[in-house]
Amino acid sequence: MLCLIFSMAFGQINRTEQKILERIDANYEESLSFLEKVVNINSGSLNIAGVQKVGKVFSEAFTDIGFQNTWVDLPAEMKRGGHLFSEFSEGKIKGKRLLLIGHLDTVFEEDSPFQTFRRSGDTLFGPGVADMKGGDVVILYALKALQEAGALKNAQIIVSLIGDEEKTGDPQEVSRKSLVDAAKRSDIALGFEGATGFNYATIARRGTASWSLETTGVRAHSAGVFRPNTGAGAIYEASRILTAFYEELQEEYLTYNPGLILGGSLVDVADDHSKGSAAGKTNVVSPYTFVKGDLRFLTPEQMENAKAKMEAIVSRHLPKTDATFTFEPGYPSMPPTAGNMAVLQKLSKVSVDLGQGEVLPFDPGRRGAGDISFVAAYVDALDGLGVEGEGAHTLSEWMDLKTFKSFTQRAALLIYRLIHEK
């Protein structure tokens, strides 16, 4: 009778899957204690020792469930802690080879006032509790449940916990090489960044690029502005270009934001282009302006088209002015694909079988860049499988405890079905 009630409540759940769910229930309080432990270890992206300490805690936990660990050090000049790769490979691989992606670091460095885990009812507060140590714990305890239920057989699973997701080490070709290499040995990547709602997951993420604009003009008394010998000046030229960007580059999923602008008679820009100073007088036509901005796009083609349009806009100059445009790709995009959608449909089936409802694709225009984008060219990919919460990157970051177990259940059964898929 109990099995019949369980089956009616949860849909098409087989006997092994029931055992997996039972292990998730049994380990629930332990998973919360583990989350508290890792949240209370500061692992800001630049805190090398902290990132490695959190990595060691996860490494020991993965060892306990039969995974082999590799710590990937990054070059010393990057000043980053490195990455943890934990791999399980047993027997003849019969189903999909999986890559599970999380990250160890947070945006909260050692000098942040936000350092400790706190629980208030069904809400957990703490640095990285949602972004994304909560997602890392979902990975660990989903796999722990599978191992304890005897469901990890004839499978290959690689867990990648990146140490510098929040502040990526340059060059990315080096800092993300181990992640890409793991993807090339996998069929499907599952990302455990924070969920975007209980019944949504991510089949597409926008990529990023950065751009800078420098405009020059003739320095002169303002009484001569617009006249043939003086022209418009550097600030007007920068304004023309930014206005044209806004008016001529409007398309779905494409955004471009000027985040810093400096113009005047004297301009000093920091080497990293993150700050600077400017001085000028209202009666002097500005000879120089600097602008720094970003670009977000859904496909590589959209990025290239936008870059070409921006360059064309920049090339049209106001009288007696000039402009230089520099474009630097950042995170690649994760375009929507039929393969990604197929993985989402399998997740949705798991959710329906659990009585949790259908899972739909989340709007990529509302999602930022992520590590899964580096591997999207090599595997089918699905992201947003982590915990639900809000306030990421703020001093009030929190996680919703009411859905924590549900997300772990979904992850565990999705992994189980994929590694046993014919």
N, C-alpha and C positions, 0 to 999 in steps of 0.2 A: 504493500500500500504506500509506503513512504517513497519508493522509487517511482511509482505512478504519479504521485503528487508532484514530485521533483520534476519529472518529465513534462507534465502539463504546464507547470509554472515557467519552465525554462526552454521549452521548445525542443528542438532536435539536438540534445546533448547526449553523447554516448557515455559508456561507463568510465572510460579513461578520463574524459573531460570532467565528469562528476568528481573524480578523485582530485583532479587539478584544482577545481573550485574549492573542494574541502581543504586542501593544503593552503590555499590563499586565505581562507577563513582562519585556519589554525595559526598562521604566521602573521596575522594582521597586526597585533600589538607589537610584535618584534619588529615589523617593518617601520612602524612609527618611531620606535626607539632608535632604529638605525638612521632614519631620516633626521631625527633630532641631533644625533651624534655628528653627522657630516655637515649639517647646517651650522653647527657651532664651531666648525673649523674654518677659519677665514681662508678663502681661496680666490681672492681677487686675481685677475689675470696676470698682474705683475708680481704677485706674491709667490715666487717660485717654490719656496719651502711649503707653503700652504697647499698649493695645487698638488704637489707630490705627496703630502700627508693624506689628503682626501683620496688620491689615487691608491695609496697603500691600503687604506681601509676597504675600498672596493675590491682591490686585488685579492686581499685575504678572503673576502666573502665569496668571490668567484672561484677561488681555489677550493673552497669548502664544497662547492657543488660540481666539481670536476672539470673546471675550465683551466686552460693553460694561459699564463699571463706574460705579456711582453710590454716593457716600458720603453717608449720611443723618446729619446732625448732629442731636443732641437739644438741647433748651433748656439754656442754661448752668446754670440753677439745679438741673437734675437731676444734674449732676456725673458724667456718663457719657460714654464715648468716642464712641458712635454706632454705626452699622451699615453693613456692606458689602452692596450688591446688585449682582450680576453677571448680565447677561442675554444670552442668545443667541437671536436670532430671524432665521430665514432661509427665504425662499421661502414658498409657500403651506402653511400648517399642515395636516398631514394626520392626525396622531395626537393623543395626549393632550398638553395643555400642562402642564408640570411645574414644581413649586416644590420645591426641595431646601433643607432647613433645617439649619443648624449654628449654632455660636456661637464667637466669638473669645475671650471672657473665661474666666477660671478663678476658683476661690475663693481662690487663693494670691496675696495682695497683696505689695507690694514688701518688706515686713518679714518675710515668711515665710522660714524656713530652707530650704524646699524650692524650689529654683530651677533645677536643671539636669537635662538629659537624661543618661541612663546606660543602657547595654546590658549585659545579662548573659545570654549564650546566646540563647535564644529569648524573653527577657523584656526589655521596655523599661520603664524607670522615668522619671518626670518629671512636673512639674506640668501637668496637663491632657492628658497623653499619651493617656488613655482618655476623659476627660470635658473637652472633646471634640475636641481638636485632631487626634487620630487619625481621628475621623469626618469632620472637615473635609478631611483629606488623602484619605480614601476618595472623597469627592465630587470633588475636584480631579482625581485620577488616573484615576478612572472616566471622567470627561468628556474628559480628555486622550487616553485610549485611543480613545474614540469619534471624536474629532476627527482623530487620526492615521490611523485606519482609514477615514476618509471617510464616517462613519456619522451625522454631524450634518447632516442635510438636511431641509428642510421641517419645522422643529421650533421650538418655543418652550420655552426652559428658563430659569428664574430661580433663581439661587442666592442664598439669604439667609443671611448670616453675622452673627448678632446680637451686639452688643457688651456687653450687660448681662443675659444670661440668668441668671447666678448671683446677681445682686442687681439686680432689675428696677427701673428708674426709674419714679417715680410722677409723674403718673397714667399707668396702663397704657394708657389710651385714646390717649395721645400716644406713649409709648415703643414701642407695638406697632402704631401706625397704618400704617406702611409695610409691615409684614409682612401685615397684613390686606388692604391694598390689592393687594399682590402675589397673594394667594390669590384675590381676586375676579377676577383675570385668568388663573387657572389651573384645571385640572381635577382634579389629583391632587397631594397634598403627600407628600413622602418625608422623614422625619426621620432624622438620622444620629447621634442620641444613642447611647450605648454599648449594645452588644448584650446581651441577657439570656440568653445561651446560644447555641451555634452553630446550633441548629435551632429557634429561636424568634424571633418578631418581635411587635411591639406594635400591636394594632388598637384598643386602648382605654387611656386613661390617666385616672387620677382627678384631679379638680380640687381646689383648696384654698380655704379661707376661714379667717378668724381671728375670734375672739370674745373678749370681756372680760366679766368679772362683778365687780360691786361689791356687797358686802353691808354693811348697817349694823345696829347694835343699840344697846342702852342701856348706856352705860358705868356700871359699878357695882361694888361689892365682890363678890367671888366667892361670899361666903356667901349672897347673895341670888339666885344664878343659878337659873333655872327658876321662880322665884316670879312672881306676876302682875305686879308692878311692874317687874321686870327682864327677864324672858323668857329667851331662849336665847343671845343674843349673836351677833355677826357671824360668828365662826368656825364655830359650829355650823350657822348658816344656809348658809354656803358649803359646808360638808361635806355637808349634806343635799342640796344641789343637785348637787354632783359625784357623789355616790353614786347619785342618781336618774338622772343622765345615763348612768352605767355600767350600771344595771339595766334601763333602759327604752328604750335606743336601740341595742340589739344587732341589727344586720342586716348582710348580706353587703356588703362593699366600703365600709362606712361606719366611719370611725374619728374619734375626737375626743380630743385630748390636752391636758390642762392642763400647760403648761410652766413656769409661774411662779405662785407664790402668796405673798402677803404679808399677814399679819394681826397685830393686836395693839392696844396702846393708842395707839401713835404709828406711822403708816405714811407713808412717802414713796415715791412711784412716779415714775420718770424719765418725761420727756415722751414718749419713744418706746416706753414700756411694756416695755423689755427688761431692766430691773433696778430695784432700789430698796432700801429698808431698812425694818426694822420693829423696834419695841421693845415689850415688854410684861412684865407680872408675872403670876405664877400666881394671885394673889389679886385680879386685876382682870378683869372681863368685857370682852371685846374689843368696841369700838364700830365697827371697820371691817376689812374684808378685801378684797383685790384678787386676781383670778385672770386670767391670760392663757393662751389656748389656741388650738389649730388644729382644723380640721375637714377631712376628706378624703372625697370622694364621687365616684360614677361618672357620675351624670346630674344635670342641673339640677333635675329633679323630686325626686331623692333629697336634694339640698341643701335645697330649700325645705321638704320634709317634716321634715327633721331640725331646721331652724331653728324651725319651728312647734312641734315637740315640746319643744325646749329652752326656748322662751319660755313654754310652758305649765307646765313644771316650775318655772321661776324664779318664776312668779306665785304659787305655793303657799308661803306664808311661815310660818316658825316664830313663836311668840309674840314680840311686841315687836321684830320684825326687818323689814327691807325689802331689796329687791335690784333692781339695774339690770343689764340684759343688753344688750350691744352686739355687733352682728354685721357683719362686713365681708368681702364676697366678694374672692377673690384670683385665682388662675389658674382659668380655666374648665376643665371636663372635656372629655375626648375620648371620647364614648360609643361603644360597639361598634355598628357599622352593617353592613348587607349590602354597601355599597360598599367599606368598609374591608376586609371579609373577602374580597371579590373581588380586591382588590389583593394581599392576602396570598397568595391562591391562585396568582396570576401569579408572585409571588416564589418560591413553593414549586416551581412548574414549572421556573423557571430553575435553582433549586438541584438539583432531580432531574436535569435535563439536564446539569448540570455534574458529576454523580456525587457531590454533597454531601448528598443526602438531603432528605426532606420538611421543610418549615418550618411550625411550628404556632403558634397564637396564645398569647402569654404572659399569665399571670394578671395582670389589671390591679390586683388588690389588693396586688401586690408591686412596683408601679411608681409613682414619684412624678409630680409635675406637670412639664410641659415646654412649650416654645414652640409646638409643633405644635397644642396644644389651642386656641390663639387662632384657628386657621384651620379647625378641624375642622367648624365650622358651615357652611363655604362649599365644601369640597372633600372628596373621599374621601382618607383619610389612612392612612399606615403609618409606624411609628417603630421605633426600635431597630435601625437598619441600619448602625450604626457598628461600631467595633472591640470585641473582647472583652478584658476585663481585670477587675481588682478594685481596691479601696482608693480609689475616687473620694472626693475631699474629705479624704483623709488624706495624711500625709507619706510614705506608702509606695505611692502610686498606681502601678499598673503595667498594661501592655498585653501581650497574648499575641501574639507575632509569628507563631506557627505558623498562625494563621487570618487574618492581615491580608490576604494576597493573595486568599484565598477570598472575603472580604467585598467586596473591590474588584471581583472578577470578577462576583459576584452583582449588585452595584449597577450595574455597567456594562451587563450584559445586560438587567437589568430596565428600565433607562432606555431602552436601544435598542429593546426590544420595545414599550414604552409609547408612545414618540414615533412609532413606525411602525404603531401599532395602527389598524386600519380603523374 
